[in-house]
Structure formats: structure tokens, C-alpha cells
């Protein structure tokens, strides 16, 4: 009888022990149990984030290659460098910040580097990367002195909610544009071509989005990843049968970017031709100190606030913010992000920044830095399997962006729309992000009008000093073109 009781007690003790998955090193290091997550959730979320970000492996080389004339830098080398730097930074974000937010070359920032600095100001590829590096050094200094975090904490919570909502609309718009569902036309933008969806690629997008909506509404785990997979399989089948070309004037129903077909070997050795392609001081002697400082300032502002908004958006989606609306390790997050510009300049692939597409992974259950480690690892693997990474067309990956836009939009209820002190700045923040195609422009509009309204209502003394400083910086940012013209003249 005593032996039976002992066996029963042992079984009860075994049943009370946590699973191997929840009691090992990963659980302890990334605090999986405390955040209500698991290794499976984190892997799934990390994979989804990678899939929604993988387009940068194609778009960044396409943009930066515009300024490679006279160099030996190839598109393949830029693609490899893009994957390498994104992989390293995403892993660092996961390990040191324990936050499910991945990093890669920033869209908009790369265009600024290639076209404004390169083709516009006449800087070489290496000189432009030098300015990216110094911008990163400046932001890192502001983080280490606490200024960047002070800015973040000075922003009223309702404005931070507006930033999340605005980013949701922004990424939904990005997804619709990338998939060709919304395009330029007779009006600034229109539905498809002449107000109608045409072509098999559009159908692939619809199949993916409908699949995600149905699966999510039925509370199926992994709905976003399954939907992307379904859309990708549909794209491969369509391409194998119909042989659809890329979109062009004569083929408006073609694929928007990636053609889902495998050409050649799925494995290739990476080329690191962009690493250390940098000239630290060439721009100073070519342009002069004051113009260079203004350029660095514009780069900094474009990079400075995007992460703040992205950090809040990702944290809100995963319920990872504290009572004041900040992530646990906000200082570590901002330090790693500031390294993005430094590493991006040294790696020759433009400034890297936190990606709001990480919200797609959070929507799939990611709650810790383990998801970022997974995403970063996939970027590093992608250096060798670039042809496979290119199989997922924008029409498939963009479905996740559109759906996550809906998830982030739900935070609009946290804004007091009857209080003009917050409602008007919140509205401008939300509206300007998709309409100006810029997260920074939206945040700037909200900050400036919040300050203006407070002053007009006799509440200037309640405005945080940092808000005064940042609003003034944004005024300069919005007028940077005329300022540069006056200086240049």
C-alpha cells in the first residue's frame, strides 16, 4: 500500500513539473512562461516576421544600386550585405533587448541615401555610407545620454496610441501598394487598374487575405503564416501554368516585384562586396561642414522617431508595455536600433532600423526576443538561399501587412476623440503616415500641432521641455528643403 502511495505521489510530482520546452534554457533566458509564450509560438512568429520582411532582400539592392556607378559593387553583394547586417542586428535585438522586433535596411532611408545623397548631392556610394555611419554615432550618443528615451517618455500616451494606429494604416497601405491592389492612376491612387483588379497575381493576394481572415475568425493558430503559405503555393501553381511576367505598361496584370519561380541552383555562396565600402570623411570635404551637418540631421530625424513608433506599435500588439506604455528594456531596444545605422554604414547597405512588419510575427504569437533570433537566423541563412527567399511574391507577403493593419487599428479606441488637445494631433498623426508615405512625417505633424494647441489654450507651462525641443526640430525638418536651398544659394 505504501509503495502504491509513493508511486502515486511520484506521478503527481511529475505531472506538476513544467514541460521540457517551458523549463529549459530558452524559457529562462527569454522568459517565455512569464510572457505566456512558448518556443513554438516564438518560432512561428519569427518565421512570419521574416517572410513579411524578406522583400527588403530584393528592394534594397534595387534602390542602392542606383548609386553604384564607377564601383565594383554588385546587386548580389548588396543583397548579401542586406541579409547579413539584418541578421546580426535582429539576433542582437532578441538577445539583449528580449523584444520581438527585427531589424533590416530601412525603406525610405535607403532611398534618401541613394537618391538624395548619391544622385542628388553627388556623393559616391562610400561617401554616402560614411554619413549613415556618423548619423548612427550621433543617435547612439543621444541614447546613451538618455535624451532619446526622454523624448519617448515625454510623448503623451494618446499620441503614442495614435502613432500605433497610424502605423497600422501605413503598413496596410504599403501592403496594398506592394501587391498592386492600390496603384497610381487617374486619381493619385486607385483600385488596381482603372478601378478594377486584374490578373492572376491580384487573385493570389485575394486568396491569401481571405484565407487569413477565415482562419483568424475561426481562431486557428498560425492563421497569418498559413495564409501566406497558401498564397505562395497558389502563386507557384499560377506561374508554372500561366508564365506571368513582371508588371509593366504592356502587362499591368503581372507580378509586382518577385516572380515566384526558381531559376538555377537554390543555393549560392554569398558575396560580401559591400562590407567596409565606406568613406568616413569624404562628404565633409566635398560638401562642407554645415551642409553635411544638415544632411546628418535629416537622416537622424528620419531614423530617430520611426523606431519609437514601431516599438510602441509592436509592444501594444503583444501587450508588452508597462503602465506608462513602454517596453521593459526600452533603453536596450534603442541602443540596438542606434547600432543599425552604424552597422548599416559599415556594411555598405544603408541605415538599418526596426521593422513594423514585426507586428505580423507578434500577431502570430511572438512575445519575446526568441522570435527576433529566429528572424535574424533566417536572414543569415538567406545569404545562402537567396533564390528560395525570392519565391514569396509581394502579393503573398503583403496579405500579412494588410491584416496586421486591422489589428493595430483597434487601438484607435484609446484616443479621446472629444478632446481636441489630443484628437486633432492624433488625427494628423494617423492621416499623415499613409498619405505622406512617411511614419516620421506623421509623428512630426502630431508633435507640432499638439504643441500649438497647448500654447493656444494657455497650457504652455504643461508642455514637457523635450516636446518643445522635438517640435522645434520637426519644424526644421519640414522646412529642410528651403533651408538647404538658402544655404546652397
Secondary structure, 3 states (H helix, E strand, C coil): CHHHHHHHHHHHHHHHCCCHHHHCHHHHHHCCCCCCCCHHHHHHHHHHHHHHHCCHHHHHHHHHHHHCCCCCCCHHHHHHHHHHHHHHHHHHHHHHHCCCCCEEECCCHHHHHHHHHHHHCCCCHHHHHHHHHHHHHHHHHHHHCCHHHHHHHHCCHHHHHHHHHHHHHHHHHHHHHHCCCEECCCCCCEEEECCECCCHHHHHHHHHHHHHHHHHHCCCCCHHHHHHHHHHHHHHHHHHHHCCCECCCCCCCCECCCCCCCCCCCCCCCCCCCCCCCCCCHHHHHHCHHHHHHHHHHHHHHHHHHHHHHHHHHHHHCCCECCCCCECCHHHHHHHHHHHHHHHHHHCCCCEEECCCHHHHHHCCCCCHHHHHHHHHHHHHHCCCHHHHCCCCHHHHHHHHHHHHHHHHHHHHHCCCCCHHHHHHHHHHHHHHHHCCCHHHHHHHHHHHHHHHHHHCCCHHHCCHHHHHHHHHHHHHHCHHHHHHHHHC
